[in-house]
Amino acid sequence: MDKFNNLLILTRIHNPIGIFLLLWPTLSALFMASGGFPNIKVLTIFIFGTILMRTAGCVANDLFDRNLDCFVERTKNRPIASNLVSPKEASILLLVLIIFCFVLVIQLNFMTICIAFIALMFSLTYPLTKRFFAVPQLYLGITFGFGILMAFSAVQNKIPTEALILFISNIFWAFAYDSQYAVRDMVDDKKINIRSAPLTFNKKIMLMVTLSYFVMFLSLFTIGILENFTYIFYALLSLALVISMYGCFEGRHMDAEKNFKAFLRNNYVGIFIFLGFVSQLHN
């Protein structure tokens, strides 16, 4: 039972914020692409697929970082770093999760399957970017956005302009919230030579985060204009914008705890954006 619990901890299923940050933009794209309530089968595939891909990404991350996590205060007690789960056991779990993802995705069209394989490669290689890429949060944003492209391809068998705009919006959103998350690891990351946006931009990171939110919401408002959405969409987006800007204001002095709380509130940002898209569904 202890081994099973440690494997669950490895997937971080007990800490679902990462799942939600993946799920809200994916569901927004799925509902928008469908022009109404999505097909139940497709909706189920995307919900469970998102959960499985997020857990698989966490396992892959801890496998790659197993020799680094023990030097970081926040991660030193993770199952692999603390030898509660062996790399072999984690690898088997990762393979099982990927197989389950494959079982789900093969029920969709060929275009979506191809995008899914690209998404898998990004998800598995993201942990490596922290070793050499100055802004790995951008890579994470691309990785987290593939659910958007898959949603449109699954429903429409194409990637229209609004899907690309939503994809770009998500890249900047992920950059913003993951940069806020990374603020609390700056000291440890610098010590073990791990790259992050806060280390790269240093005191200007909150300016970059604010600008990223600006691009994100500009992209979303552009979708609203192109699609002739009603005022309800803009009202809900404005609520999400207020939450985002409040987080930037609170974290302006690089306080680790305040930035982490701002990161967590992005769940509500995602909810309001999702509700904005749902509010525009056709009868």
N, C-alpha and C positions, 0 to 999 in steps of 0.2 A: 504493500500500500504506500509506503514512503517513496518507493521508486516511482510509482504512478503519479503521486502528488508532485514530485520533483519534475517529472516530464511535463505535467500541466503547467507548472510554474515557468518552465522553459518556454512554453508557447505564449506566455503572458495573457492567457485567456482570462485570468482574474483581473486584469487591468485593461479594460476594453476601449480606452480612449483612442488607441491607434486604429482599432476596428471602425469606430464611429467616424474618425477623420477620413478613412477610406470609403466608408459606406455612404455618407451623405452626398458627396459629389457624384458617386456612381449611380445612386438612386435618382438624383436630380436629372442626370443624363438619360436614364432609362425611362423615366416618366415623360421627359420632354420629347424623346425620340418616339415614344408610343403615341403621343398626342392625347393621352388619357391613361387609365389604369393599365399597367402592362399585363401581358399574358402571365398567368399565375406560375406556370412552369418556368418561364424565363426569369421572372422575379425571384423565384426560389433558388434557381441556379446562381444568380448574381449575389444574393444574400449569403448563401453558404460558401460560394466561391471566394467572396471577399474575406470572410472569416478565415477560411483555410489558407488563403494566400498571405494574410497578415501573420497568422501563426507560423507559417513556413518561413516567412521573412525573418521573424524573431529568432527561430531556431538557427537559420543560416547565419544571422548576425552574431549570435553567441558562439557559434562554431569558429567563425573567422577571428573573433575577438577574444578567444579563450585565454590567450597568453597576455592580453592587455587588461581585461576586465579586473583581474586581481589587483591591479595597481590603482584602480579608480574607486573612490569611496562609495559612490552610488552603485557600482556594479560588482563589487568584490564578492558579494554573497550569491551571485547568480549560480544556478546549478552546475554548469560546466566549470566555471572558474573556481568553485569551492569543492570540486571533485565529487559532487553528489550524483552527477550524470556523466558518463564517459563520452568522449567524442564519437565512439562507435555507436553507442545507444542513441545519441543525438542525430547521427547521420541516418540511422534506420528510421527514426521518427520523421526526419525531413523527407526521406524517400516516400514514406507512407502518405504524408500530407500532399506531396506532389502528385502521387498516383490518384488520390481522391479528387484533386483539382482537375486532373486529366479526365477522369470519369465524368465530371460535370461538364467540362468545356466541349467534349466531343459530341454533346447533344445539340450544340449550336452550329451555325453555318461555318463554311470553310474560312471565310475572311476573319471571323472572330477567333477561330482556332489559331490562325497565323499570328494575330495580334497577341493572343494569350501566351504563345511561346516567346515572343519578344519581351513581353511583360515579365515572364519568368526569368529570363536572362538578366534583365535590369534588377529584379528583386534579389537575385542571388549574388550579383556583383556589387550592389550598393555598398556593403560593408568594406569592400576593398578601396573604394574611392576616398575614404577617410584617411588613407595613407599618403595620397599624393595630390588630390584635387583640393584646391584652396577653398572651394565652396560646395561641399558635398550635399548641402541642403537643396541645391538646384537639381542635382541628380535624383535626389529623393522625390522632388516635386514631379519630375518626369515619370518616375517609377509609380508614384501614387496616382497618376493621371490616366494610366492605361485602362482602368475600369470605365472611364468616360468614353474612350474610343471603342471599347468592346461593346458597350451598351448600344451605341448608335449602329455599329456594324451588325449586331445581333438582331436588331429590330428593323433596320432599313437597308442592311447589306451595303452601306456606303458610309463615308465620313464627310458629312456636310460642313459648311462654314461655321455654323453655330457650335458644332462639336469641337472644332479646332480652337475656337475662341474660349470655350469652356475649359478645354485642355490647358491652354495658356494661362487662364485665370487660376487654375488649380496649381500650376507650377509655382506661381508667385505666392499663392496662399500657403503652400507647404514650406516654401522658403521662409516665409514670415513666422509661422508658428513653430517650426523646428529650430529656427534661430533663437527664438525666445526660450525654447526648451534647452538649447545647448549652452545658454549663458551660465547655468549653474555648474557646468563641467569645464569651464575655461581653464581653471588652474590645473586640474588633472590632465586635461587634453594637451596642454602645453608641456607638461612634465613628460608625457609618454610620446610626444611628437605626433599627435593626432590632429588632423586639419578640421576646421569648422569655420563657419561664417563669422561668429563672434570673435574668433582669434584673428581672422583675416582683416575684418573691418574695425575691430577694436572699439574705440569710443564712438565710432560712426555707425555701429551696428543698428542702433535703434532708429536712426535716420533711414537706413536701408530697409529695415522691417516696415517702417511707416510707408515708404515709397512702394514697397511690394504690395502692401494692402491696397494702396491707391490704384496700382495697375490691376490688381485682382478685381476690385469693385468697378473700375472703369470698364473692364472687359464684360462683367456681368450686366452693367447698365447698357452696354452696346448690344448685347443679346436681346435685352428687353425692347430696345428701340427697333432692332431689325425684325423682331417677331410681333411688334405692335402689342406688347403686354400692357395690362391695365395698371392703374395706380397702386393696386394692392401689392403687386410684385415689387414696385419701387419702395413702398412703405416697409415691407418685410426686409428688403435689402438694406434700407436705412437703419433698421434696428440692428442688423448684423454689423453694419459699419460702425455704429456707436460702440458696440461691444469691443470691436477690434481696436478702435482708437483709444478707448479707455485703457485697454491692455498696454498700448504703446505709451500712454501717459504715465501709467503706474510703473512701467519698467524703464523709464527714461534714465534712471540713475544706475542701471545695470544691477539692480538688486536681484539676486538669484531666486529667492522665494516669490517675489512679486511677478517676475517673468514666468515662473513655472505656473502660477495661478492664471496668468494671462493665456498661457498655452492651453491649459485645461478648458478655459472658457471658449476656446475655438469650437468645442462641441456644439455650443449654442449658436455660434456663427453658422455652422453647417446646417443646423436644424432650421434656422430662419431662412437660409437660402433655399433649402429643399422645399420648405413650405411656400416660398415665393414661386417656385416652378409649379408646384402642385396647384396653387391658386389659379393658374392659367390653363388648367386642363379643360379640354372640350367636353361637353355633356355627351 
